[in-house]
Amino acid sequence: MDQIITFRSARFQPTPGELDDQSDEYINGGIFGRELSDYLVAELEKVGVDVTFRCAEDWGWYHQIKHDEPYKLGFGCQNYEGEDHLIQFIPKSSYVRRWFKKYHALPKIVLLKDQIMDILNRADDIDNIKIEEA
């Protein structure tokens, strides 16, 4: 169960720090996602989702979500090929094992994915939204 959301939008552009290889926000040449990250965090907070941590990674922006199980729940976002963007989810499997116990992560992943899909579908300047198997 490794799904990604892809979509197209000219709304999310690279920030100056993402283009400056001397900046802490620089990811990799041509990779950005700060504006998309800011947007998703603000919109998720409106529906009660607590993003407890986020940072730039070499592939885009990583986010952790507060929840009541002992595994990481989150998502990553980035651009690819100009105005195309993608969102991926963590964990990538439908269950997680921790300390001899199996946690079913799928319901929380599906809820987070649905919340993000609702956010994207409400925006007038986002189109070509798809859920794809990674």
Residue pairs with C-beta under 8 A, 6 or more apart in sequence:
1 92
1 93
1 94
1 106
1 109
2 88
2 89
2 92
2 93
2 133
2 134
3 89
3 113
3 131
3 132
3 133
3 134
4 86
4 87
4 88
4 89
4 131
4 132
4 134
5 86
5 87
5 113
5 116
5 117
5 120
5 129
5 130
5 131
5 132
6 84
6 85
6 86
6 87
6 128
6 129
6 130
6 132
7 84
7 85
7 86
7 120
7 126
7 127
7 128
7 129
7 130
8 83
8 84
8 85
8 126
8 127
8 128
9 83
9 85
9 123
9 125
9 126
9 127
10 83
10 125
11 35
11 39
11 123
11 125
11 126
12 32
12 33
12 35
12 36
12 39
12 79
12 85
13 32
13 35
14 32
14 34
14 35
14 79
15 25
15 32
15 34
15 35
16 23
17 23
17 24
17 25
17 26
17 34
18 25
18 26
18 27
18 31
18 32
18 33
18 34
18 56
19 26
19 32
20 26
21 29
24 56
25 34
25 56
26 56
27 33
27 56
27 57
27 58
27 59
27 60
27 78
28 58
28 59
31 58
31 59
31 60
31 78
31 79
31 80
32 60
32 78
32 79
33 60
33 61
33 77
33 78
33 79
33 85
34 56
34 61
36 61
36 77
36 78
36 79
36 85
37 54
37 61
37 63
37 77
40 63
40 75
40 77
40 87
40 116
40 119
41 51
41 54
41 63
43 119
44 51
44 65
44 115
44 116
44 119
45 51
47 115
47 118
49 65
49 112
49 115
50 65
50 66
51 63
51 64
51 65
51 66
52 64
52 65
52 66
53 62
53 63
53 64
54 61
54 62
54 63
54 64
55 61
55 62
56 62
57 76
59 76
59 78
60 76
60 77
60 78
60 79
61 76
61 77
61 78
62 74
62 76
63 74
63 75
63 76
63 77
64 72
64 73
64 74
65 73
65 74
65 75
65 112
67 73
67 108
69 96
69 103
69 105
69 108
70 98
70 99
70 103
71 91
71 96
71 98
71 103
71 105
72 90
72 91
73 90
73 91
73 105
73 108
73 109
73 112
74 89
74 90
75 87
75 88
75 89
75 90
75 112
75 116
76 87
76 88
76 90
77 85
77 86
77 87
77 88
78 85
78 86
79 85
80 86
87 116
88 134
89 109
89 112
89 113
91 105
91 109
92 134
93 105
94 104
94 105
94 106
94 109
95 102
95 103
95 104
95 105
95 106
96 102
96 103
96 105
97 103
113 131
117 129
117 131
120 126
120 129
121 129
